[in-house]
Amino acid sequence: MTAAREHVMADLRDRIASVTGGAARKAGCLPFRVAEIDAVLPGGGLAYGALHEFAGGGAGTVDGAAAALCVAGVAARTKGKVVWCMTRPDLFFPAIAQAGLNANRVIFVESDKEDEVLANMEEALAYGGLGAVVGEVVRLPMMASRRLRLAAERTGTLALIVRRWRRQTEANDFGQPTASTTRWRVSVMPSEELPVPGVGRGRWLLELMRSRAGECAEFEIGACDDKGRVHLSTGSSHGSNPARRSGHSR
């Protein structure tokens, strides 16, 4: 770590500590406030002090963007600053704002390599007092995921991983074991019709692929609104699909 970077990080630590008093967030969950989704999650939501993975349903950029927007919506419903670590500065600010996350809340940390993204995430998680820490990576090694989980547990911060693929072969890595508490897949569906001709609201297939001590499930939902909230899609005949639940963690 360079002296300049160390100075910046030390200053950030002091500023966060002055606001939070260094106190860790109490244990709890961030609910989706959609009864069908919260019902399949232990505790009734995404656990604080834990690591959660999100990926697009395919290797294309459209599903990948949906996964990033879903994570932005989750982060938007937390309190405090959000640290977003990445290697590619290609987030479209109006889009994440539309998903409820104001860019003024976000501290963007850009790195050249993915191992630096993971290191920056771990460091940010260790500070405490943040709403969430987000990292964009292609691969998530087991050892790195364990370090992130432990750092999140110590401060009670929500750790969110966005798996972004550049090619189809990289998407296969999503099936490898990690220390994440939940693993989600987001796929774009045809828009939900609105009363205005030619205008529709985004719709996603949200799949809970893994939930520690919980069940797998899938839901057809409306994309995040400007408060980061989702809802079961009215354009679907079944919304959630309990027939696809496995009855055990994957």
N, C-alpha and C positions, 0 to 999 in steps of 0.2 A: 504494500500500500504506500503510495507516494505521500510526502509530507503535506501537500496541499489537500489531498483527499482526506487524510487523517484529520486535518484541521476542520474540514467541512463536516465530517461525520461526528467529531467531538462536539462541535457547535450544535448540530442537530440533536445529539443526545441530551445536551444541557437544556435546550429549548423545550424538548418533550418532557423531560423530568420536571421542569419548572411549572408546566401546565398540569401534569398528572400527579406530581408528587412521587413519581416512581411506583405508584400502586398498580398492581396487575388487575385486569378486569376479572370480576367475579365469574365463576363458571356459569354457563348457561348456553342458550341456543338463539340463533336468529331465525325466527319462523318465516316461512313464505307467506303465511296468512291465507293459505289455500288449504282447507281442511283435508282434502284428499292427499295432498303432497305431505303435509306435516304429519299425517297419521302414520306414514310408513317410515318416518325418521325417528330414531330413538331420541327422546327429549323433546320432540315436536318441532325440529328445525335443524339448521346447520349448526353444529357444535362450535362454539368459540374454543380457542386453544387447540385447534385441530387443523389438519390439512385436507383440502377438498380439491379434486381434479375435475376440470371441464375440458371437453374436446368437441370438435365438430363431428357430425355423423359420417362425413366422408372426408376425402383428402383435399377437396376443393376449397377455394377461398370463401365462398358464400356461407357454407356451414361453419367454417372457422370464424368468420366474422360474427355469426350468430352466437357462437360459444363465448367470444369476447364480450359481446353486448350483454349476454346473460350474466357473466361475471361482473360487469360494470353495474348491472342492476342490483346484484347482491351487495356489492361494495357501497352502492348509493344508500342502502338501508341501514348501514352502520353509522356510528357517530365518530367524528374525528377525521384526521387526515388519512389519506390512502396513498401508500407507496406502490408504484407500478413499475416493475423492473422488466426490461426488454432488451433485445438486440437490434430490433428494427423499429425506428420511430415512425410507424405508419398508422397509428391510431387516428381516426377521424373524429376530432373533438366534438363537432355537432352531433355525431351519432351517439357518443357516450353520454352527452348531455341529454339527448332525447331518451336515453335509457335511465336517466335520473342522476347521473354522476357529473356534477359540475367540475369542470377542469380546474377551477380554483382550489378544489379540495385535494387535488392529486399532485404528488411529488413524483415526477417521472425520472427514473434512473436508467440511463442507457449504457450498455456494455458491449464490448466487441465479441465476447464469447459466452456461451451458455453456462459454463461453470462459474463465470463471474456473476451472471444473473442469479444463480442459486446462492452464491456467497452473499450477494447484496440482500437477497430476501432474508437469509438467516440473520444478517446483521440488523436489518430493520425489525424483524420479529423480536429480536432480543431487547429492543428499546422499550417496548410496551407503550400503551397510551394511544396507539393508532387504531383507526377503524378497521383497516384490513391491509394486508400486504399481498400484492398480486405479482406473479411472475409468468412470463411467456417463455416456454421452452418446447423443444421437439421431444427430447428424451428426459426421463426422470429416473435416474438410477436409484435403486433401493437405499443405498447408504445416504445419498443426498436427501431423499424423502424422509428418512428417519431423523436426520439432523433438523430438517424444517419442522417436523412434527414436534420434536422435543423443544425447539425454540418457541414454537407457538404455545405449547403447554405451559412453559415457564411464565409467560406474560399474559396468557389468555387471549391472544390476538388471533383473529381469523386469517388463516393462510389459504390463498386461492391460487391454483395453478391453471394456466390456459395452455393446453397442448396445441401447438400450431405446426401443421405439416407443410413441407415444401414439395413433397412428392408422395406418391401412393405407398411406396415401400416403408416410409417413415411412420405411416399410420398404424402399421402392424405392431409397433412398440407399445401401443396403448394397452395391449393385453398383458404386458409384463407386470409382475407383482410390484407394488409400492406400499408405503406406509400410510397412504391416504385413508381417511375415515370414510369418505364417500367419493364415488367416481361417477361422473355424469357425461352424457353425450347429447348434443343439441343438433337438430337437423331442421332445415327450413322447410316449411310446408306452404301450400297455396294460401294466399292472404285471406283474412276474414273480411267478408263484405261489410261495408258501412253504408249508411243512407245516402252518402254523396256519391254520385256516379263516377266510376273510374278511380275511386280511392278505397284502399283497404288497409286493415291493420295486420302487421306481420304476425305470423303464426309459426310455432315451433313444435317439434316433437321432442319432448324432454324425457330422456331415459336415465333412470337411476340404475347404473350398471353394477354398482357395488355399494353396500352399506354395512359397515361393521356392526354386528349385533342387530341387523335389521333386514328388511326384505328388498328385493329388486322390484321395480315398477316402471311404467311409462305413462306419460300424460301428454295430451294435446293441449297446448296452452297458447294464449295470446302473448305476444312479445312484451317486454318490459315497457311500462308507461313512464311518464316523466318523474315518477317517484320511485322507480325501480321495482314496481309491483307487477306480478303476472296474474293471470286468471285462467281458469279452465275454458277452453275454446268453445264458443257457442256454435261454431261451424262443424263440430264433431258430434257424431251420434252417441259417443261414449266417453269423451273427455279423458278420463283415466282408464287404463285397461288392466284391471286386476288379473285377467286371464293370463297375462304375460309375466306375472310375478312368479318368482322362482320359489319363494317360501324360505330362502336361506341366502346368506351372503355369498357373493361371488369373489 
